[in-house]
């Protein structure tokens, strides 16, 4: 399947800012990277808001971005929509971070993720579904207060569904709601 977002395979030097995606509905299948703004790559993402509803029969879906593989900065990004996913990875801000340095400042997940289990790699997180090595994630002044509804076999957490060994995290002045999910990280590896 193909990627779907406003921007595809962005370079780490790109800048996207001051965009609201309001009252949108995406019904997709087979896609491997569905999100509101960016699918694949990285860049500087500033003041982005989405309340989109995703009904996705595919592997990757992120509220703001999907499949971040390059250096990226998320600043004042807010996802207040809903992700209904049948496979793979789901994240309130991003579904998958795979390599590079990712910074998140003043980000908010207040939406919903409904992740159903269909095979062994099902992950869901309020901030990110999966963080793979080698990645460095720095989160500051952010909040995950949305709702995760997942099957029991899904690795899920208010912050991350899963983090690999060989990943590094620095988290400051950031919070989760007691009602988001009962674990901060579903399957935890890496240095926190």
C-alpha positions as CSV (number, residue, x, y, z in Angstrom):
1,X,0.0,0.0,0.0
2,X,1.0,3.6,-0.4
3,X,1.5,6.5,2.0
4,X,-1.2,9.1,2.5
5,X,-0.8,12.5,4.1
6,X,-0.7,16.1,3.0
7,X,3.1,15.7,2.6
8,X,5.0,12.5,1.6
9,X,8.7,11.8,2.3
10,X,9.7,15.1,3.6
11,X,13.3,16.1,4.1
12,X,14.8,16.9,7.5
13,X,15.3,20.5,6.3
14,X,11.6,21.1,5.4
15,X,9.3,23.3,7.6
16,X,5.5,22.9,7.8
17,X,3.7,25.3,10.1
18,X,0.3,26.9,11.0
19,X,-2.0,24.3,9.5
20,X,-5.3,23.0,10.8
21,X,-7.0,19.9,9.4
22,X,-10.6,20.2,10.6
23,X,-13.7,17.9,10.1
24,X,-11.9,15.4,7.9
25,X,-12.6,11.7,7.5
26,X,-10.2,9.2,6.0
27,X,-11.3,5.6,5.1
28,X,-8.2,3.8,3.9
29,X,-7.0,0.2,3.4
30,X,-3.6,-1.3,2.7
31,X,-1.8,2.0,3.4
32,X,1.6,1.8,5.0
33,X,1.8,5.3,6.5
34,X,-1.4,7.3,6.9
35,X,-1.4,10.6,8.9
36,X,-2.7,14.1,8.8
37,X,0.4,16.0,7.7
38,X,3.6,13.9,7.0
39,X,4.1,10.3,5.9
40,X,7.8,9.4,5.8
41,X,10.9,11.5,6.4
42,X,11.1,14.3,9.0
43,X,11.4,18.1,9.3
44,X,10.2,20.9,11.5
45,X,6.5,20.6,12.2
46,X,5.1,23.6,14.0
47,X,1.6,24.6,15.2
48,X,-0.2,21.8,13.5
49,X,-3.7,20.7,14.6
50,X,-5.9,17.8,13.4
51,X,-9.2,16.4,14.5
52,X,-9.4,14.0,11.6
53,X,-11.0,10.6,11.9
54,X,-9.1,7.7,10.5
55,X,-10.7,4.4,9.7
56,X,-7.7,2.5,8.5
57,X,-7.4,-1.1,7.5
58,X,-3.6,-1.0,7.2
59,X,-0.4,-1.1,9.1
60,X,0.6,2.5,10.2
61,X,-1.5,5.5,11.3
62,X,-0.4,8.6,13.2
63,X,-2.4,11.6,14.2
64,X,0.1,14.1,13.1
65,X,2.8,12.1,11.3
66,X,3.7,8.5,10.1
67,X,7.0,6.7,9.8
68,X,9.4,9.4,10.9
69,X,12.9,8.2,9.7
70,X,14.9,11.5,9.7
71,X,15.5,14.3,12.2
72,X,12.2,15.9,13.2
73,X,10.9,18.5,15.6
74,X,7.2,18.6,16.6
75,X,6.4,22.0,18.2
76,X,2.8,22.8,19.4
77,X,1.3,19.8,17.5
78,X,-2.2,18.7,18.7
79,X,-4.2,15.6,17.7
80,X,-7.8,15.7,18.8
81,X,-9.2,13.2,16.3
82,X,-9.7,9.4,16.3
83,X,-7.7,6.5,14.9
84,X,-9.5,3.2,14.3
85,X,-6.8,0.8,13.2
86,X,-6.9,-2.9,12.5
87,X,-3.1,-3.6,12.1
88,X,0.4,-2.5,13.0
89,X,1.3,0.8,14.7
90,X,-0.9,3.7,15.9
91,X,0.3,6.9,17.7
92,X,-1.4,10.1,18.8
93,X,1.4,12.2,17.5
94,X,3.4,9.7,15.3
95,X,3.0,5.9,14.7
96,X,6.6,5.0,14.2
97,X,10.0,6.7,14.9
98,X,12.8,4.7,13.2
99,X,16.1,6.5,13.4
100,X,17.3,10.0,13.9
101,X,16.6,12.6,16.6
102,X,13.0,13.5,17.3
103,X,12.1,16.4,19.6
104,X,8.5,17.1,20.8
105,X,7.7,20.3,22.5
106,X,4.3,21.5,23.7
107,X,2.5,18.6,22.0
108,X,-0.9,17.3,23.0
109,X,-2.8,14.1,22.3
110,X,-6.4,14.5,23.4
111,X,-8.0,12.2,20.8
112,X,-8.8,8.5,20.7
113,X,-7.0,5.4,19.4
114,X,-8.9,2.2,19.0
115,X,-6.3,-0.5,18.1
116,X,-7.5,-4.0,17.3
117,X,-5.1,-7.0,17.4
118,X,-4.6,-8.7,14.1
119,X,-1.0,-9.9,14.2
120,X,2.0,-9.8,16.5
121,X,3.2,-6.3,15.8
122,X,0.2,-4.4,17.1
123,X,1.4,-1.3,19.0
124,X,-0.4,1.9,20.2
125,X,0.8,4.9,22.1
126,X,-0.5,8.3,23.0
127,X,2.7,9.9,21.8
128,X,4.2,7.2,19.5
129,X,3.2,3.6,18.8
130,X,6.8,2.3,18.3
131,X,10.3,3.8,18.7
132,X,12.9,1.7,17.0
133,X,16.7,1.9,17.3
134,X,18.7,3.9,16.7
135,X,16.5,6.8,17.8
136,X,16.7,9.6,20.3
137,X,13.4,11.1,21.5
138,X,13.2,14.3,23.6
139,X,9.8,15.3,24.9
140,X,9.2,18.5,26.9
141,X,6.1,20.3,28.1
142,X,3.7,17.8,26.5
143,X,0.5,16.0,27.5
144,X,-1.2,12.7,26.6
145,X,-4.7,12.8,27.9
146,X,-6.6,11.1,25.1
147,X,-8.0,7.6,25.3
148,X,-6.4,4.3,24.2
149,X,-8.8,1.4,23.6
150,X,-6.9,-1.8,22.7
151,X,-7.1,-5.5,22.6
152,X,-5.2,-7.3,25.4
153,X,-2.5,-8.5,23.0
154,X,-1.6,-5.0,21.8
155,X,1.5,-3.4,23.3
156,X,0.1,-0.1,24.5
157,X,1.2,2.8,26.7
158,X,0.1,6.4,27.4
159,X,3.5,7.5,26.0
160,X,4.7,4.7,23.8
161,X,3.5,1.3,22.8
162,X,7.0,-0.2,22.5
163,X,10.5,1.1,22.7
164,X,13.5,-0.9,21.4
165,X,16.7,-1.4,23.3
166,X,19.3,1.0,21.8
167,X,16.9,3.9,22.0
168,X,17.3,7.0,24.2
169,X,14.7,9.2,25.8
170,X,14.7,12.4,27.7
171,X,11.2,13.4,29.1
172,X,10.7,16.6,31.1
173,X,7.6,18.5,32.3
174,X,5.3,16.1,30.5
175,X,2.2,14.4,31.8
176,X,-0.3,11.7,31.0
177,X,-3.9,11.4,32.2
178,X,-4.7,8.5,34.5
179,X,-7.5,7.6,32.1
180,X,-5.4,7.3,29.0
181,X,-3.9,3.9,29.6
182,X,-2.6,2.0,32.7
183,X,1.0,1.7,31.5
184,X,3.3,4.5,30.4
185,X,5.2,2.3,28.0
186,X,3.8,-1.1,26.8
187,X,7.0,-2.9,26.2
188,X,9.9,-0.9,27.5
189,X,13.5,-1.0,26.2
190,X,16.1,1.7,25.8
191,X,17.5,4.3,28.1
192,X,15.1,6.7,29.9
